[in-house]
């Protein structure tokens, strides 16, 4: 399985926000930490707000923060949500794609099972799980 940059940046933004879940962080600050275009990250953050993973706070001290405790945000759910418009293979497109082998191919079933197993495995982990590792690595680097 391969994650898109969109999904990768979404997960990384959630990790950063989970490191201080009570703090509202501006998109510009997150984009600098992730070394990602502010406009690109803003799209991803808006999507995460729409999905219920983040809340948006307007105003001078505005930005985003986690909508739920990091322990409740499952990686598989986030990946499934962020990757919903990105088909793994042609026949996974919502309209069925343009595969000439669709009527006889067994690849769709096998890949579908593998994709679901990937999501199930990721759901064994929360944003808190990966953020704790990130915080420990920061401590090791600075200490």
C-alpha positions as CSV (number, residue, x, y, z in Angstrom):
1,X,0.0,0.0,0.0
2,X,1.2,3.5,-0.8
3,X,-0.1,6.6,0.9
4,X,-0.5,9.8,-1.1
5,X,1.3,13.0,0.0
6,X,-2.1,14.4,0.9
7,X,-2.7,11.6,3.4
8,X,0.9,11.7,4.7
9,X,0.7,15.4,5.4
10,X,-2.7,15.0,7.0
11,X,-1.3,12.3,9.4
12,X,1.8,14.4,10.1
13,X,-0.4,17.5,10.9
14,X,-2.5,15.4,13.3
15,X,0.8,14.1,15.0
16,X,1.9,17.7,15.5
17,X,-1.4,18.8,16.9
18,X,-1.5,15.7,19.2
19,X,1.8,16.8,20.8
20,X,-0.1,19.6,22.4
21,X,-3.8,18.8,22.0
22,X,-5.2,21.7,24.0
23,X,-3.4,24.3,21.9
24,X,-4.9,25.9,18.8
25,X,-2.2,26.0,16.2
26,X,-2.2,28.2,13.1
27,X,-1.9,26.6,9.7
28,X,1.1,28.7,8.9
29,X,3.0,27.3,11.9
30,X,2.1,23.7,11.0
31,X,3.1,24.3,7.3
32,X,6.5,25.6,8.4
33,X,7.1,22.6,10.8
34,X,6.1,20.2,8.0
35,X,7.9,22.2,5.2
36,X,4.7,22.1,3.2
37,X,3.0,24.9,1.2
38,X,0.5,26.8,3.5
39,X,-2.1,26.7,0.8
40,X,-1.8,22.9,0.3
41,X,-1.8,22.2,4.0
42,X,-4.8,24.5,4.5
43,X,-6.8,22.3,2.0
44,X,-5.9,19.2,4.0
45,X,-6.7,20.8,7.3
46,X,-10.1,22.0,6.0
47,X,-10.7,18.4,4.9
48,X,-9.8,17.1,8.4
49,X,-12.2,19.7,9.9
50,X,-15.0,18.5,7.5
51,X,-14.2,14.9,8.6
52,X,-14.6,15.7,12.2
53,X,-10.9,15.2,13.1
54,X,-10.2,18.9,13.7
55,X,-12.0,21.9,14.9
56,X,-11.3,25.3,13.3
57,X,-10.9,28.4,15.5
58,X,-11.3,31.8,13.9
59,X,-9.7,35.1,14.8
60,X,-6.3,36.5,15.7
61,X,-5.5,33.5,17.9
62,X,-7.1,31.1,15.4
63,X,-6.1,27.9,13.8
64,X,-6.9,24.3,14.3
65,X,-6.9,21.7,17.1
66,X,-7.9,18.1,17.5
67,X,-11.6,17.6,17.8
68,X,-11.1,14.5,20.0
69,X,-8.4,13.2,22.3
70,X,-5.5,11.8,20.3
71,X,-6.1,8.3,21.9
72,X,-9.5,8.3,20.1
73,X,-8.3,9.0,16.6
74,X,-7.5,5.8,14.9
75,X,-4.9,5.8,12.1
76,X,-6.8,3.5,9.8
77,X,-10.0,5.7,10.0
78,X,-7.9,8.8,9.1
79,X,-6.2,7.0,6.2
80,X,-9.5,5.7,4.8
81,X,-11.0,9.2,5.1
82,X,-8.1,11.1,3.5
83,X,-7.6,8.5,0.7
84,X,-11.3,8.2,-0.1
85,X,-10.9,9.9,-3.5
86,X,-7.7,8.1,-4.5
87,X,-8.3,4.7,-6.0
88,X,-5.7,2.0,-5.4
89,X,-6.2,0.7,-8.9
90,X,-8.4,1.6,-11.9
91,X,-11.3,-0.6,-11.0
92,X,-11.6,0.9,-7.5
93,X,-12.8,4.2,-8.9
94,X,-16.4,5.0,-7.8
95,X,-17.6,4.8,-11.4
96,X,-15.9,1.4,-11.9
97,X,-13.0,2.8,-13.8
98,X,-11.9,1.9,-17.3
99,X,-10.6,-1.6,-17.0
100,X,-11.2,-3.9,-19.9
101,X,-10.6,-7.0,-17.7
102,X,-13.2,-6.0,-15.1
103,X,-15.6,-8.9,-15.9
104,X,-13.0,-11.6,-15.5
105,X,-10.4,-10.2,-13.2
106,X,-9.9,-11.4,-9.6
107,X,-7.4,-8.8,-8.8
108,X,-10.0,-6.4,-7.5
109,X,-11.1,-8.8,-4.8
110,X,-7.6,-9.7,-3.7
111,X,-6.5,-6.0,-3.5
112,X,-9.7,-5.1,-1.8
113,X,-9.0,-7.6,0.9
114,X,-5.4,-6.4,1.3
115,X,-6.5,-2.8,1.5
116,X,-9.0,-3.6,4.2
117,X,-6.3,-5.6,6.1
118,X,-4.0,-2.6,5.9
119,X,-6.7,-0.3,7.4
120,X,-7.6,-2.8,10.1
121,X,-3.9,-3.0,11.0
122,X,-3.5,0.7,11.1
123,X,-6.6,0.9,13.4
124,X,-4.6,-0.9,16.0
125,X,-2.8,2.5,16.5
126,X,-4.0,5.9,17.5
127,X,-2.5,9.4,16.8
128,X,-1.4,9.4,20.4
129,X,0.6,6.2,19.8
130,X,2.6,7.7,17.1
131,X,2.8,11.2,18.7
132,X,4.3,9.7,21.9
133,X,7.1,8.2,19.7
134,X,7.6,11.5,18.1
135,X,7.8,13.3,21.4
136,X,10.3,10.7,22.7
137,X,12.5,11.2,19.6
138,X,12.4,14.9,20.2
139,X,13.6,14.4,23.7
140,X,16.4,12.1,22.6
141,X,17.5,14.6,20.0
142,X,17.5,17.6,22.4
143,X,18.8,15.8,25.5
